[in-house]
Amino acid sequence: MTQAQHSHDDNNALRLALNDLYSLRDQLRVRAHLMSMEAQEQWNHAETKLAELEHKVETEGGKTTRALLTKAHSLKDHLEALMREKNEKT
């Protein structure tokens, strides 16, 4: 596989990861008012991290796609854990 193909695959993976994050973000926003104060603080922190990630994607683009993809997956794991925690309490 060529460098261009790797870059294209990484960009597609990043786009999919961001779409997953946006979906989780939207779900958590709807439920935010039902969360405990601690969960709301975690949510605010995660939302800040997502905004930072979005900014990096916009400004740095493909230069650091793999690093951004790793951050996106990490943030997705965090949001999914927050969602599970919220679901267990309701």
N, CA, C and O atoms as CSV, one atom per row, in Angstrom:
chain,resi,resn,atom,element,x,y,z
A,1,MET,N,N,0.841,-1.171,0.000
A,1,MET,CA,C,0.000,0.000,0.000
A,1,MET,C,C,0.891,1.241,0.000
A,1,MET,O,O,1.887,1.301,0.721
A,2,THR,N,N,0.526,2.215,-0.806
A,2,THR,CA,C,1.336,3.425,-0.919
A,2,THR,C,C,1.060,4.377,0.244
A,2,THR,O,O,0.086,4.220,0.981
A,3,GLN,N,N,1.932,5.355,0.385
A,3,GLN,CA,C,1.765,6.376,1.438
A,3,GLN,C,C,0.439,7.106,1.257
A,3,GLN,O,O,-0.245,7.398,2.238
A,4,ALA,N,N,0.073,7.400,0.025
A,4,ALA,CA,C,-1.183,8.107,-0.249
A,4,ALA,C,C,-2.381,7.267,0.176
A,4,ALA,O,O,-3.355,7.798,0.710
A,5,GLN,N,N,-2.314,5.959,-0.058
A,5,GLN,CA,C,-3.409,5.081,0.341
A,5,GLN,C,C,-3.529,5.015,1.865
A,5,GLN,O,O,-4.635,5.031,2.404
A,6,HIS,N,N,-2.382,4.941,2.559
A,6,HIS,CA,C,-2.399,4.945,4.024
A,6,HIS,C,C,-3.021,6.233,4.543
A,6,HIS,O,O,-3.837,6.215,5.464
A,7,SER,N,N,-2.630,7.338,3.948
A,7,SER,CA,C,-3.144,8.638,4.362
A,7,SER,C,C,-4.653,8.714,4.143
A,7,SER,O,O,-5.387,9.203,5.003
A,8,HIS,N,N,-5.110,8.230,2.994
A,8,HIS,CA,C,-6.544,8.219,2.679
A,8,HIS,C,C,-7.299,7.346,3.680
A,8,HIS,O,O,-8.353,7.744,4.177
A,9,ASP,N,N,-6.764,6.154,3.979
A,9,ASP,CA,C,-7.394,5.251,4.949
A,9,ASP,C,C,-7.448,5.888,6.334
A,9,ASP,O,O,-8.461,5.792,7.027
A,10,ASP,N,N,-6.363,6.534,6.732
A,10,ASP,CA,C,-6.331,7.210,8.032
A,10,ASP,C,C,-7.350,8.342,8.087
A,10,ASP,O,O,-8.028,8.526,9.098
A,11,ASN,N,N,-7.455,9.101,6.996
A,11,ASN,CA,C,-8.422,10.200,6.957
A,11,ASN,C,C,-9.851,9.675,7.054
A,11,ASN,O,O,-10.686,10.263,7.742
A,12,ASN,N,N,-10.134,8.569,6.365
A,12,ASN,CA,C,-11.468,7.966,6.451
A,12,ASN,C,C,-11.744,7.466,7.866
A,12,ASN,O,O,-12.841,7.656,8.392
A,13,ALA,N,N,-10.751,6.831,8.480
A,13,ALA,CA,C,-10.909,6.329,9.852
A,13,ALA,C,C,-11.142,7.487,10.813
A,13,ALA,O,O,-11.967,7.380,11.721
A,14,LEU,N,N,-10.430,8.583,10.624
A,14,LEU,CA,C,-10.611,9.757,11.472
A,14,LEU,C,C,-12.006,10.335,11.298
A,14,LEU,O,O,-12.657,10.694,12.279
A,15,ARG,N,N,-12.467,10.428,10.062
A,15,ARG,CA,C,-13.809,10.949,9.797
A,15,ARG,C,C,-14.878,10.074,10.461
A,15,ARG,O,O,-15.837,10.596,11.029
A,16,LEU,N,N,-14.717,8.734,10.391
A,16,LEU,CA,C,-15.661,7.829,11.037
A,16,LEU,C,C,-15.625,7.977,12.555
A,16,LEU,O,O,-16.668,7.979,13.210
A,17,ALA,N,N,-14.423,8.100,13.110
A,17,ALA,CA,C,-14.285,8.266,14.558
A,17,ALA,C,C,-14.947,9.567,15.011
A,17,ALA,O,O,-15.625,9.595,16.038
A,18,LEU,N,N,-14.753,10.630,14.254
A,18,LEU,CA,C,-15.383,11.910,14.604
A,18,LEU,C,C,-16.902,11.811,14.509
A,18,LEU,O,O,-17.607,12.365,15.353
A,19,ASN,N,N,-17.411,11.126,13.513
A,19,ASN,CA,C,-18.864,10.943,13.404
A,19,ASN,C,C,-19.408,10.195,14.617
A,19,ASN,O,O,-20.469,10.541,15.137
A,20,ASP,N,N,-18.680,9.167,15.071
A,20,ASP,CA,C,-19.079,8.445,16.282
A,20,ASP,C,C,-19.083,9.374,17.486
A,20,ASP,O,O,-19.997,9.332,18.310
A,21,LEU,N,N,-18.052,10.216,17.585
A,21,LEU,CA,C,-17.975,11.167,18.692
A,21,LEU,C,C,-19.127,12.162,18.650
A,21,LEU,O,O,-19.702,12.483,19.691
A,22,TYR,N,N,-19.468,12.649,17.478
A,22,TYR,CA,C,-20.569,13.593,17.358
A,22,TYR,C,C,-21.888,12.944,17.794
A,22,TYR,O,O,-22.710,13.575,18.459
A,23,SER,N,N,-22.076,11.701,17.418
A,23,SER,CA,C,-23.286,10.981,17.804
A,23,SER,C,C,-23.357,10.806,19.319
A,23,SER,O,O,-24.398,11.055,19.927
A,24,LEU,N,N,-22.253,10.379,19.926
A,24,LEU,CA,C,-22.220,10.240,21.381
A,24,LEU,C,C,-22.431,11.584,22.066
A,24,LEU,O,O,-23.159,11.680,23.054
A,25,ARG,N,N,-21.792,12.616,21.534
A,25,ARG,CA,C,-21.952,13.958,22.093
A,25,ARG,C,C,-23.416,14.366,22.096
A,25,ARG,O,O,-23.924,14.864,23.101
A,26,ASP,N,N,-24.091,14.158,20.979
A,26,ASP,CA,C,-25.493,14.550,20.873
A,26,ASP,C,C,-26.363,13.775,21.856
A,26,ASP,O,O,-27.264,14.345,22.471
A,27,GLN,N,N,-26.100,12.482,22.007
A,27,GLN,CA,C,-26.857,11.669,22.957
A,27,GLN,C,C,-26.637,12.154,24.388
A,27,GLN,O,O,-27.581,12.246,25.172
A,28,LEU,N,N,-25.391,12.462,24.718
A,28,LEU,CA,C,-25.092,12.917,26.068
A,28,LEU,C,C,-25.644,14.312,26.340
A,28,LEU,O,O,-26.046,14.606,27.465
A,29,ARG,N,N,-25.668,15.157,25.347
A,29,ARG,CA,C,-26.244,16.493,25.530
A,29,ARG,C,C,-27.712,16.397,25.925
A,29,ARG,O,O,-28.181,17.137,26.790
A,30,VAL,N,N,-28.428,15.485,25.289
A,30,VAL,CA,C,-29.847,15.308,25.588
A,30,VAL,C,C,-30.035,14.853,27.031
A,30,VAL,O,O,-30.993,15.249,27.695
A,31,ARG,N,N,-29.116,14.022,27.511
A,31,ARG,CA,C,-29.249,13.454,28.852
A,31,ARG,C,C,-28.503,14.230,29.937
A,31,ARG,O,O,-28.580,13.868,31.111
A,32,ALA,N,N,-27.796,15.270,29.572
A,32,ALA,CA,C,-26.924,15.978,30.512
A,32,ALA,C,C,-27.673,16.487,31.739
A,32,ALA,O,O,-27.141,16.447,32.848
A,33,HIS,N,N,-28.870,16.952,31.556
A,33,HIS,CA,C,-29.606,17.508,32.691
A,33,HIS,C,C,-29.980,16.449,33.727
A,33,HIS,O,O,-30.312,16.790,34.861
A,34,LEU,N,N,-29.929,15.170,33.353
A,34,LEU,CA,C,-30.257,14.087,34.275
A,34,LEU,C,C,-29.037,13.539,35.001
A,34,LEU,O,O,-29.168,12.692,35.884
A,35,MET,N,N,-27.865,14.011,34.638
A,35,MET,CA,C,-26.625,13.484,35.207
A,35,MET,C,C,-26.351,14.078,36.585
A,35,MET,O,O,-26.826,15.161,36.925
A,36,SER,N,N,-25.572,13.338,37.365
A,36,SER,CA,C,-25.098,13.865,38.641
A,36,SER,C,C,-24.127,15.008,38.366
A,36,SER,O,O,-23.667,15.187,37.238
A,37,MET,N,N,-23.821,15.775,39.403
A,37,MET,CA,C,-22.869,16.878,39.238
A,37,MET,C,C,-21.511,16.357,38.774
A,37,MET,O,O,-20.877,16.973,37.917
A,38,GLU,N,N,-21.060,15.242,39.322
A,38,GLU,CA,C,-19.769,14.670,38.929
A,38,GLU,C,C,-19.787,14.273,37.454
A,38,GLU,O,O,-18.839,14.544,36.717
A,39,ALA,N,N,-20.866,13.633,37.037
A,39,ALA,CA,C,-20.985,13.234,35.633
A,39,ALA,C,C,-21.049,14.458,34.723
A,39,ALA,O,O,-20.489,14.448,33.627
A,40,GLN,N,N,-21.732,15.516,35.177
A,40,GLN,CA,C,-21.792,16.738,34.376
A,40,GLN,C,C,-20.420,17.368,34.231
A,40,GLN,O,O,-20.091,17.886,33.165
A,41,GLU,N,N,-19.610,17.334,35.287
A,41,GLU,CA,C,-18.248,17.848,35.210
A,41,GLU,C,C,-17.419,17.027,34.224
A,41,GLU,O,O,-16.652,17.580,33.437
A,42,GLN,N,N,-17.580,15.696,34.272
A,42,GLN,CA,C,-16.865,14.834,33.325
A,42,GLN,C,C,-17.318,15.140,31.903
A,42,GLN,O,O,-16.504,15.186,30.981
A,43,TRP,N,N,-18.616,15.347,31.731
A,43,TRP,CA,C,-19.153,15.661,30.420
A,43,TRP,C,C,-18.584,16.978,29.911
A,43,TRP,O,O,-18.186,17.070,28.750
A,44,ASN,N,N,-18.541,17.999,30.765
A,44,ASN,CA,C,-17.992,19.299,30.352
A,44,ASN,C,C,-16.530,19.158,29.932
A,44,ASN,O,O,-16.100,19.769,28.954
A,45,HIS,N,N,-15.771,18.357,30.670
A,45,HIS,CA,C,-14.366,18.117,30.326
A,45,HIS,C,C,-14.269,17.402,28.971
A,45,HIS,O,O,-13.454,17.773,28.126
A,46,ALA,N,N,-15.091,16.392,28.775
A,46,ALA,CA,C,-15.064,15.639,27.514
A,46,ALA,C,C,-15.473,16.525,26.346
A,46,ALA,O,O,-14.895,16.437,25.262
A,47,GLU,N,N,-16.467,17.376,26.565
A,47,GLU,CA,C,-16.908,18.256,25.483
A,47,GLU,C,C,-15.803,19.251,25.110
A,47,GLU,O,O,-15.638,19.591,23.939
A,48,THR,N,N,-15.057,19.708,26.103
A,48,THR,CA,C,-13.920,20.588,25.839
A,48,THR,C,C,-12.870,19.854,25.017
A,48,THR,O,O,-12.321,20.413,24.068
A,49,LYS,N,N,-12.587,18.601,25.377
A,49,LYS,CA,C,-11.605,17.794,24.637
A,49,LYS,C,C,-12.062,17.591,23.190
A,49,LYS,O,O,-11.245,17.639,22.270
A,50,LEU,N,N,-13.351,17.366,22.987
A,50,LEU,CA,C,-13.865,17.189,21.631
A,50,LEU,C,C,-13.690,18.471,20.825
A,50,LEU,O,O,-13.312,18.416,19.654
A,51,ALA,N,N,-13.955,19.607,21.427
A,51,ALA,CA,C,-13.771,20.886,20.730
A,51,ALA,C,C,-12.302,21.084,20.358
A,51,ALA,O,O,-11.994,21.559,19.264
A,52,GLU,N,N,-11.394,20.718,21.270
A,52,GLU,CA,C,-9.960,20.814,20.974
A,52,GLU,C,C,-9.585,19.897,19.815
A,52,GLU,O,O,-8.816,20.280,18.934
A,53,LEU,N,N,-10.129,18.693,19.823
A,53,LEU,CA,C,-9.845,17.729,18.746
A,53,LEU,C,C,-10.370,18.254,17.419
A,53,LEU,O,O,-9.680,18.174,16.403
A,54,GLU,N,N,-11.583,18.791,17.420
A,54,GLU,CA,C,-12.147,19.354,16.193
A,54,GLU,C,C,-11.250,20.467,15.651
A,54,GLU,O,O,-11.003,20.546,14.447
A,55,HIS,N,N,-10.770,21.319,16.543
A,55,HIS,CA,C,-9.900,22.420,16.126
A,55,HIS,C,C,-8.609,21.887,15.508
A,55,HIS,O,O,-8.159,22.395,14.481
A,56,LYS,N,N,-8.015,20.875,16.120
A,56,LYS,CA,C,-6.781,20.303,15.580
A,56,LYS,C,C,-7.008,19.684,14.213
A,56,LYS,O,O,-6.178,19.821,13.315
A,57,VAL,N,N,-8.136,19.002,14.056
A,57,VAL,CA,C,-8.437,18.394,12.752
A,57,VAL,C,C,-8.551,19.475,11.694
A,57,VAL,O,O,-8.041,19.327,10.584
A,58,GLU,N,N,-9.224,20.569,12.045
A,58,GLU,CA,C,-9.407,21.659,11.084
A,58,GLU,C,C,-8.101,22.361,10.745
A,58,GLU,O,O,-7.878,22.737,9.594
A,59,THR,N,N,-7.233,22.540,11.741
A,59,THR,CA,C,-6.017,23.318,11.505
A,59,THR,C,C,-4.838,22.478,11.043
A,59,THR,O,O,-4.004,22.958,10.276
A,60,GLU,N,N,-4.754,21.237,11.496
A,60,GLU,CA,C,-3.598,20.409,11.172
A,60,GLU,C,C,-3.883,19.377,10.096
A,60,GLU,O,O,-2.962,18.894,9.437
A,61,GLY,N,N,-5.139,19.040,9.916
A,61,GLY,CA,C,-5.527,18.117,8.870
A,61,GLY,C,C,-4.748,16.820,8.874
A,61,GLY,O,O,-4.553,16.200,9.919
A,62,GLY,N,N,-4.305,16.415,7.696
A,62,GLY,CA,C,-3.650,15.130,7.521
A,62,GLY,C,C,-2.256,15.016,8.092
A,62,GLY,O,O,-1.710,13.915,8.152
A,63,LYS,N,N,-1.663,16.121,8.514
A,63,LYS,CA,C,-0.291,16.071,9.015
A,63,LYS,C,C,-0.156,15.134,10.207
A,63,LYS,O,O,0.846,14.434,10.354
A,64,THR,N,N,-1.154,15.132,11.035
A,64,THR,CA,C,-1.072,14.342,12.270
A,64,THR,C,C,-2.282,13.433,12.426
A,64,THR,O,O,-2.778,13.230,13.534
A,65,THR,N,N,-2.748,12.894,11.327
A,65,THR,CA,C,-3.978,12.116,11.338
A,65,THR,C,C,-3.918,10.949,12.326
A,65,THR,O,O,-4.876,10.728,13.066
A,66,ARG,N,N,-2.827,10.210,12.352
A,66,ARG,CA,C,-2.746,9.059,13.258
A,66,ARG,C,C,-2.825,9.485,14.716
A,66,ARG,O,O,-3.504,8.837,15.512
A,67,ALA,N,N,-2.150,10.548,15.072
A,67,ALA,CA,C,-2.202,11.037,16.452
A,67,ALA,C,C,-3.617,11.509,16.792
A,67,ALA,O,O,-4.113,11.248,17.888
A,68,LEU,N,N,-4.264,12.203,15.854
A,68,LEU,CA,C,-5.627,12.664,16.082
A,68,LEU,C,C,-6.589,11.488,16.179
A,68,LEU,O,O,-7.528,11.510,16.974
A,69,LEU,N,N,-6.356,10.473,15.378
A,69,LEU,CA,C,-7.194,9.284,15.421
A,69,LEU,C,C,-7.085,8.602,16.781
A,69,LEU,O,O,-8.091,8.155,17.332
A,70,THR,N,N,-5.891,8.521,17.317
A,70,THR,CA,C,-5.688,7.944,18.645
A,70,THR,C,C,-6.436,8.751,19.698
A,70,THR,O,O,-7.079,8.180,20.579
A,71,LYS,N,N,-6.356,10.075,19.612
A,71,LYS,CA,C,-7.076,10.935,20.554
A,71,LYS,C,C,-8.582,10.763,20.399
A,71,LYS,O,O,-9.312,10.747,21.390
A,72,ALA,N,N,-9.045,10.636,19.168
A,72,ALA,CA,C,-10.480,10.459,18.926
A,72,ALA,C,C,-10.970,9.163,19.547
A,72,ALA,O,O,-12.034,9.135,20.167
A,73,HIS,N,N,-10.208,8.091,19.387
A,73,HIS,CA,C,-10.605,6.805,19.972
A,73,HIS,C,C,-10.612,6.875,21.494
A,73,HIS,O,O,-11.500,6.320,22.141
A,74,SER,N,N,-9.640,7.545,22.055
A,74,SER,CA,C,-9.571,7.694,23.507
A,74,SER,C,C,-10.774,8.478,24.028
A,74,SER,O,O,-11.381,8.098,25.029
A,75,LEU,N,N,-11.114,9.562,23.353
A,75,LEU,CA,C,-12.256,10.364,23.757
A,75,LEU,C,C,-13.555,9.578,23.575
A,75,LEU,O,O,-14.462,9.677,24.402
A,76,LYS,N,N,-13.645,8.812,22.512
A,76,LYS,CA,C,-14.833,7.979,22.293
A,76,LYS,C,C,-14.991,6.988,23.434
A,76,LYS,O,O,-16.098,6.804,23.940
A,77,ASP,N,N,-13.905,6.349,23.846
A,77,ASP,CA,C,-13.963,5.411,24.972
A,77,ASP,C,C,-14.467,6.114,26.226
A,77,ASP,O,O,-15.281,5.565,26.969
A,78,HIS,N,N,-13.980,7.331,26.458
A,78,HIS,CA,C,-14.401,8.099,27.632
A,78,HIS,C,C,-15.893,8.427,27.565
A,78,HIS,O,O,-16.601,8.272,28.559
A,79,LEU,N,N,-16.374,8.875,26.417
A,79,LEU,CA,C,-17.783,9.215,26.269
A,79,LEU,C,C,-18.673,7.984,26.397
A,79,LEU,O,O,-19.756,8.053,26.980
A,80,GLU,N,N,-18.218,6.863,25.854
A,80,GLU,CA,C,-18.998,5.627,25.978
A,80,GLU,C,C,-19.082,5.186,27.440
A,80,GLU,O,O,-20.127,4.710,27.883
A,81,ALA,N,N,-17.996,5.341,28.185
A,81,ALA,CA,C,-18.009,4.999,29.613
A,81,ALA,C,C,-18.972,5.922,30.363
A,81,ALA,O,O,-19.700,5.472,31.248
A,82,LEU,N,N,-18.977,7.189,30.016
A,82,LEU,CA,C,-19.893,8.135,30.642
A,82,LEU,C,C,-21.336,7.772,30.311
A,82,LEU,O,O,-22.215,7.867,31.167
A,83,MET,N,N,-21.579,7.360,29.082
A,83,MET,CA,C,-22.915,6.952,28.664
A,83,MET,C,C,-23.359,5.698,29.432
A,83,MET,O,O,-24.497,5.619,29.896
A,84,ARG,N,N,-22.453,4.724,29.561
A,84,ARG,CA,C,-22.776,3.502,30.312
A,84,ARG,C,C,-23.094,3.838,31.764
A,84,ARG,O,O,-24.049,3.310,32.334
A,85,GLU,N,N,-22.292,4.717,32.359
A,85,GLU,CA,C,-22.512,5.123,33.739
A,85,GLU,C,C,-23.886,5.769,33.877
A,85,GLU,O,O,-24.618,5.490,34.827
A,86,LYS,N,N,-24.227,6.624,32.934
A,86,LYS,CA,C,-25.530,7.284,32.965
A,86,LYS,C,C,-26.643,6.270,32.825
A,86,LYS,O,O,-27.647,6.366,33.530
A,87,ASN,N,N,-26.498,5.301,31.936
A,87,ASN,CA,C,-27.540,4.290,31.714
A,87,ASN,C,C,-27.717,3.391,32.938
A,87,ASN,O,O,-28.832,2.958,33.229
A,88,GLU,N,N,-26.638,3.107,33.650
A,88,GLU,CA,C,-26.724,2.259,34.824
A,88,GLU,C,C,-27.452,2.958,35.957
A,88,GLU,O,O,-28.046,2.295,36.807
A,89,LYS,N,N,-27.420,4.277,35.987
A,89,LYS,CA,C,-28.050,5.032,37.078
A,89,LYS,C,C,-29.507,5.343,36.798
A,89,LYS,O,O,-30.220,5.800,37.692
A,90,THR,N,N,-29.974,5.103,35.560
A,90,THR,CA,C,-31.366,5.421,35.253
A,90,THR,C,C,-32.205,4.172,35.215
A,90,THR,O,O,-33.409,4.245,34.970
